[in-house]
Amino acid sequence: MGDLVQLTKTDGIAVMTIDNPPVNALSPGVPEGIAEAIDQINADAAVLAAVLIGAGRTFVSGADIKEFAKLRSGGARGTMDFPSVLGRIENCRKPVVMAIHGNALGGGLELAMAGHYRVAVASAQVGQPEVKLGIIPGAHGTQRLPRLAGVAKAVAMCAEGNLIPAAEALKFNIIDRIIEGDLLAGAVAFARAIAGKPAPKTSERNEKLGTAEENAPILAAARDAARKKQRGMMAPLAAIEAVEAATKLPFEEGCRLERKLFMECLASDQSKALIHVFFAEREAAKIPDVPRETPAIPVARAAVVGAGTMGGGIAMVFANAGIPVLLKEADQAALDRGLENIRKNYAGSVARGRFTQQFVDERLSMIRPTLGYEGFAQADIIVEAVFEGMELKKQVFAELDRAAKPGAILASNTSTLNIDEIASATSRPEFVLGTHFFSPANVTRLLEIVRGRATTKSVIATAMQLSKKLGKVGVLVGNCRGFVGNRMFHHYVRESVFVVEEGASVEAVDKALYDFGMAMGPLAVGDLAGLDVGWRIRKEYRHLEKPGVRHPIAGDRLCEMGRFGQKTGAGWYKYDEKRQATPDPEVAVLVRKWAAEAHIRQRAIGAEEIVERCVYALVNEGARVLEEGYALRAGDIDVIYLNGYGFPAYRGGPMWYADTVGLKKVYDRVRAFEAELGEIWTPAPLLKHLAETGGTFSEYTPGRNAIA
Ligand code: T1G
């Protein structure tokens, strides 16, 4: 069995141990090892029952995702056909007990369900998360799970891909017992107790498959939910179809349909994109010149300066991670407002069932409001979240430099300002960096870690590890204007306004991007965030704008009218008291007037061009970010856009999407826009180079890297 699967026997009980760190994935050799062990168990008359367990921290976390490319090209012949191994387990002449700790996910749960019994420790989780990779269970999971848990639970688990804790798995008969104390000992005792008795085969358990009448509403509701919550994705609907087959077809036929649907999903661009995302999010945590073993600074206490929307949200992030946090404001009224907002946010989470009141009370007790710097000397990290003005930030950092203990990290939540200039206000620039949270900070997963020229590797390592502890996706970015996300977003928004000024309606622009898969259209996003935010930044940098180069005008005009968006009841749209948006005919008339005054040619612009203008603007600027070295890799840019800007994960992110379209085509369209709209569309040299050499962004590794 090689060293991936060991077999031991003690007093008539065989124990198969899968040892394939770090997550016991079903890599080549593991299915073979299991099959060989089953053969030996069958052949050994002294063996009365068997246990299968994972070594290390977990049971089996699924198929080896790194093998999918081979599987897709039919090249995985070298590995044993995993589904056939499941049949051998189920038909083993001795009962097999699956012992689960950590995770039993995807193929791991399918493996467990091929066993005759399943036991688990209370902390274990099980699930079929394949849809998050754009595929569906491909080893009978959609056929066995409804036979154990019933159709409704199986449809939910296979279509949504969520993990469930052991207690819930017990409730739904996915596991048979929760083991207190040592798992292996408990599983062996369980095996001894059932040895010699008839063992149930999951594939033959049909009593929970329900009737067509019972299942029809369940399946219809699941399809409706998938179309809403997983808009545009094919895998959830395929998963539902496969589970439905389990209720209508004999087991073997259901397995054949599942396999067909699995291979179709595996071949899809959506699955390739989502598998890219899986690895890109993990790759983003790897900094070439900051090795994994770089010593990090322990963060046990935090402090936040500024209790506004962002500061309050950031304080919640620390409290939710169990890190006590000071929250400072300049005056009592502002502090009270900040605390009131935090309480409202938490109350909303309790109302939605996301948190219990007890959890919220514990977290609130970790947030200590203050008007001074008392206690700041105990903080390991201090995050500044005051008004976005350089002078104020430098003043605050000078104060923090005096109030903080030596070795404390001073972080700014600035979204655009120069981290090096902020650091210059302190005596410790090596401990200064940017921690750019995205609003709402207590919800949005993205955290841009902005590396300053002097920031040390230990501080970078600390920030990256802290991101994970805070439940964030940390991405290291360079210190250019707007860092990476906002720098690129500026071009995306510019094009969305340009196409409105050229004749497209506000709602047509938003619909085009929404239908592309964005969580919200760009203009609606502007109304949500506040049009005045961008307006203030444009005014601050107006002096840098090149004369003769076209700039958006409609957004500024709306702000001059006081139409900042939702917060003023009107922006691109008008809003009722519940902030429901409706198109505003007045805006349509005004935009035509402003465009005429600016002599902007009017024409009909279709959805395809709207999407190309906005998304390729992202891609072209992303190419510049890469070639200038402000992002470590194209995948990091994708991770930023998926976790901070509502880019559809099933398209992989802007850079992956451009690779999927083909960089030659993207480049040709960018050149066409350049001919039409001038130098703002000059192709990035990297895009030109890759298009002309047949390269892709995902294979590009920046040579010189400003953030190394
Ligand atoms: N295959 C290959 N590598 C994997 C892997 C997998 N399934 N899961 C994790 N890794 C790597 C990961 O890239 C990282 O590598 C390291 O392990 C630690 O992971 C047949 C077809 C299990 C909850 O979708 O959700 O089964 O960066 O950092 O935070 O029908 O990993 O160290 O080089 O995420 O403790 C279904 C995917 C597959 C589970 C652990 N299974 N994995 O989280 O560690 S499809 C999944 C996870 C399938 C069947 C179908 C998480 C985790 P590196 P990590 P973690």
Residues whose N, C-alpha, C, O or C-beta is under 5 A from the ligand:
A	BS01	T1G	P22 V23 A25 S61 G62 A63 D64 I65 K66 L105 G106 G107 P129 E130 I136 P137 G138 A139 R282
